[in-house]
């Protein structure tokens, strides 16, 4: 978009904000399964002229099926961690056959989502310090959630 010669006289920051606003409008319309009249009303409230509203709605209708397929592939809800497993890995040598003696943890998070699709488990490796940092952050998050629910 920034390389388009028709838009060279527009401030790049304004152009980025306009692009983000248009993308947000399109995604929200797709998420809400909005019809053309609802979209038109919203754009009229934003003071767009009739010609631009008609052009926007025409393009939206042409691409609505592709948008719905894209939104379905993303999913509607975040994954939930159902279980965690870990094991200690002890690296004795590296690729150059130098002795390293570095312990690390292999952590696997079992996840599921509210839709019926299956998702692969999330696995990662970390040092003891990184694992302690993760545990500390999870404890902080749990305390914050507990405080928020007590209000």
C-alpha positions, 0 to 999 in steps of 0.5 A: 500500500505504501508503494502505491503511486496514487497514495504517495501524497498521503502521510504514511502514518495516516495511511497505516491508520486507515488500513488498520481501520478498514481491516478492523471493520472488515474483520468485525463485519465477518465475525458478526456475520453482518449483512450489507444494510448493517455495514452500510449503516455503520459506514454512513455513521462514519460519514462515508459518501454513498459511492464509497459505501456501495463500492465497499459493500460490493467488494465485501460481498465478493470476498465474504466467503473467503473471509469466512473461511479465513476466520474459521481457520483462526478459530473463535476461542483460545486454547486451554491447557488441560495438562502439563508433563515434563522431563529432565534432559541432560545434555552431555555433549554438543554437536562439536563433541565438547562436554557441556553437562547442561540440564534442561527441561522438556515441557509439553502442554496438552491443549484443547479448544472449545470447538471439536478440532484437535490441536497438537500439544505445545512443547518447548525446552527451557533451562531451570532459570527459565522454568522458574521464571515461567512458574513465577509469572503463572503464580502472579497471573493466578494471584491477579485473577484471584484478586479480580474475582474477589472484587 
